[in-house]
Amino acid sequence: MRHLLSAGDLSLAEATSILDVAEEMHAIQDRPIKKLPTLRGRTVINMFFEDSTRTRTSFEMAGKWMSADTINISAKGSSTSKGESLRDTMLTLDAMGTDCFVIRHGSSGAVAQAASWVRAHVVNAGDGTHEHPTQALLDAFAIRRHLRAGGDDAFEGRTIAIVGDLLHSRVVRSNVLLQRTLGSRVVLVAPPTLLPTGVEQWGCEVTNDFDAVVDEADIVMMLRVQRERMHGGFFPTAREYTELYGLTPERLARLRPGAAICHPGPMNRGLEISSEAADATNSLILDQVTAGVSVRMSVLYHLLGGSPE
Ligand code: CP
């Protein structure tokens, strides 16, 4: 694997290998000393041109726990703020001997463009409204652990409902691509104004009626209403959005036995998800966060190699 730019680039074997190695990496979280020599001498630069809590921190932890030298760069504080182009920034850092770039950028396609300019490996940590492949992988990891605890970790025959602001979501695109590779049935739920153009060609079922699917899903994945990307009225009021598309206590009570709740974070509590649902015993939200470090260790391992220990 040279780069990880899209969840759609992963074969079933590659995706399964990343999840399986992540399972081995997961054990390190219980150790008092979280350090493996796997990536000693390798340099990973985390370039975040958009804000992040989970992705940036977990990539940094993943690199550090595997003994890589990790460096963080943001637009503010780099020469980008003086007008240097993304291409010149990438060529400059690549020329220093970087082994891997982890890039988040506000423009869809910018990470793939950056990958075409450099010798180093590149991971897409979220580009605009396009993709966030490591989020889909960590979601799959947390879901597979949940299914395994129930005695059968197969994705085939499972229904995953992805609900909310699909229009502005890079998480939904990566999840649809990965979950279809893994064999799940994906049902997309959103108001008509928040459905991406061409969604009917994604190979999923699409509905505007959350109540019609809430009690048949094995996993209900709620997505954040991305108000910072909204220029205009996509729904009349926040209250109406919650009534029709929120995971309210009433809908929480209707989930089928064994069903679990996901949210990539950050959450708008009280808008797309109630606190009762976010903090429920069948919520995987913090498991997703924990999975983020293990999955990103596995992704760096698959890209940069190293000796497994
Ligand atoms: N889920 C996610 O990408 O979160 P951050 O924006 O905090 O990285």
Residues whose N, C-alpha, C, O or C-beta is under 5 A from the ligand:
A	BS01	CP	D51 S52 T53 R54 T55 R56 P264 G265 P266
